[in-house]
Amino acid sequence: MIARSQFLKTPYLGHPSRGRLIDLSNFAPGRTSAQDVINRFVTTERIKLFDRVTAGQKTRAVSLSLPPLALEVIAESRDASQLIPTAIQLREKYRKLREWIAQYQLALELNPADAAKQTASLEAAAADIDRLFSGSWWAKLTVEFSLNLIFTLLRIHEKLGPQICLDGAAPIDALWVLAQEVVLPTAHLIFTLRQAAGLGTEFRRDSTWYVPQEIDGKFMQPVSVLLDRWLRTAGFRTAYGVSKPKGSDLSDDAEMKWATQRRQVKRWLDGKSFPKLENLHALVDSFPEKVDWLDTAESWRARFTLAVLIGRALRESDQFFTGRVKASSSAQLAKGFHAMSQEPIWTDDEGLLVQPSSFFAVRLWLRHLATTGDLDALLEKAPKEVKMNFGPDATDEEIQEAKLSVNRTLNFGNHLAQHLLNAAGASNDVSSPFAVFARNQQVEDFLLKYAAGELNRLIALAAKKPGDSSCFARVMS
């Protein structure tokens, strides 16, 4: 294989079981690999991207699409049967890139001067990344939201999973309970935090664009909701439906594009067909000047990417839970999400009540307090007003500190967090980062233990076995 690689002038990638051995041996040709150069470039740019994305909650940036091929294959496939055909299509899509890598490899071996010219292409790409990063903001949100939700759910699964026991309940019944009581509240909190960061109405808890909702009497999926917003922004959605706006200044080429796409767009809007992501991106790219008064085409592409991924997850949910729920699971989950927007989210100064990895457990615990009447008792005892008195010589700093103290006292979330600390037997010691970490860990362990017992009880009820409380007792012991 090494000899064939040398003869064909193509890089050889050994099987993991022998690749490292070949690299360390004297048989491996000591030549520069174009593949290594490309991998270093992609890794470097991804690190730059994520450094910028995670730098601060209010940083606004655009997403650079350097996705692993496997993720792109999954995102473009409607179901498992399309994975191989989609991979073949993407192989053709990236044919020019593969040809360029082959030319680069040849230049590295035969003509260093030509290789330097090829390297300039990578430098130009990096410059484009920097330029795009400063031009828009939405991909930061897409990446941050996706990673936040994924890693939070993985953390919950790691800690909660071993404490969930079925005791004869069907796994699908347990998964439906977990979807409603764990996944949905977690996603709801992350949506709420995004809106709290000042990102506009599209993440409002009661009317977010990325959860199915009813519009004009029709139940619309996220892609249709977002498409409706884009059409209105571009002027293609009027009182007469999907059409070219009156007095439009479209060029002849743009009019021809719209004429060919209008019927298909209407089918997407009505939910009669589910569009491919690349077709939505192409639609946005066809009319960038129609929406630039509100936001860039790059931002709209990122929005559609998020909407397609959420919509695809909901469709998979409908197929998975078929026969187990009375209506479509996506409709019930959407209904539950919107119902949560009516629930108060109490926050404390330390953030104990709104940790993404334990918020679902806080919600279950608060439900218990409401059932027992303890929540009403806490609300009744909480201070409703605090008087401030200042002497004539009070400084601005003293007045400001007094105002902060009053706000802390009047914030019911702080009293609720103290009740949680007491229930968990946790200390109020915040003298060092280690002490704070230990306290927070003790609170999280308490919440997850309670949540596991409550979830096991709900799973037993879903399986119509309300008398079986062995799971609850075993977890709480």
Secondary structure by P-SEA (a helix, b strand, c coil): caaaaaaacbbbbcccccaaaaaacccccccccaaaaaaaaaaaaaaaaaaaaaccccbbbbbcccccaaaaaaaacccccaaaaaaaaaaaaaaaaaaaaaaaaaaacccaaaaaaaaaaaaaaaaaaaaaaaccccaaaaaaaaaaaaaaaaaaaaccccccccccccaaaaaaaaaaccaaaaaaaaaaaaaaaccccccccccccccccccccccccaaaaaaaaaaaaacccccccccccccccccaaaaaaaaacaaaaaaaaaccccccaaaaaaaaaaccccccccccaaaaaaaaaaaaaaaaaaaaaaaaacccccccaaaaaaaaaaaaccbbbbbcccccccccccaaaaaaaaaaaaaaaaaaaaaaacccbbbbbbcccccaaaaaaaaaaaaaaacaaaaaaaaaaaaaccccccccaaaaaaaaaaaaaaaaaaaaaaaaaaaaaaacccccaaaaaaaac
